[in-house]
Amino acid sequence: MSKYGYIVDSHCHLNYEGIIEQQDDVVQRARAAGVGCMLSINTKLRQYPEIIEIIEKYDDIFGTVGIHPHEAENEPDVAVQALLERAVHPKIVGIGETGLDYYYDNAPRDMQAVNFRSHITASRELGLPVIVHTRDADDDCINILTEEMKKGFFPGVIHCFTASQRLADACLEMGLYISISGIVTFRSAKELQSSAKTIPLNRLLIETDSPFLAPVPHRGKKCEPAFVANTAEFLADLRGESLEDLSEATTQNFFDLFSKITPPVKAAA
């Protein structure tokens, strides 16, 4: 366990079906598994009030404001100002998730790009990290991030990383973090496992993306934040690190990136 006495689920959806119906139990199971902080991610601006309700209910849960690329066509007129205004809440600590998804193409790609850039602008203006979703869009994702970074640095994380080593290297070069989900535990995820070994420990986060992508040994179940412990164990073994070291680093990285959160007092050595 980390020096904080727990690990962090840096990306989950606590307002989604499969979780929200048993929210109190899910949170208690996460705490029992050693998960002391959770970040509930906004994907539709019209559901932002649900995020606020959750983060005001639980002391150890924080939230973000953003529009998923799948929703770029459904919420096309959201200006940067709308993100800025909602990020004023003291427990809204990040912008997103946003990005590009060319696997499903649920929204026109040009609208996804506009949505992505608006979130980056808000991230840069506030100094809050942008949470990036990217799937089958490596070239355009690298290009947009590179172009926007030239306008001024912004913090961020590539969440649920499954992309190429080339994208990982480009994002790390830009100063971004990379988050690994339970996908890394899948037998078929050999390429991701190879990439996961190359991410510097000081730039690594872990997540569940609950209620999706339950790691081994929970495959086939609804994923929940407690399962981030399984991903941490697998990842530590994969990388040849102790679970304590990986837990400590990923927890510290979370607080370094999501710097609006005041970390708890560290446990005595």
Secondary structure, DSSP 8 states (H G I E B T S, - for coil): --TTSSEEEEEE-TTSTTTGGGHHHHHHHHHHTTEEEEEE----GGGHHHHHHHHHH-TTEEEEE---GGGTTTSTT--HHHHHHHTTSTTEEEEEEEEEETTT--S-HHHHHHHHHHHHHHHHHHT--EEEEEES-HHHHHHHHHHHHHT----EEE-S--S-HHHHHHHHHTT-EEEE-GGGGSTT-HHHHHHHTTS-GGGEEE---BTS---TTSTTS---GGGHHHHHHHHHHHHT--HHHHHHHHHHHHHHHSTTS--------
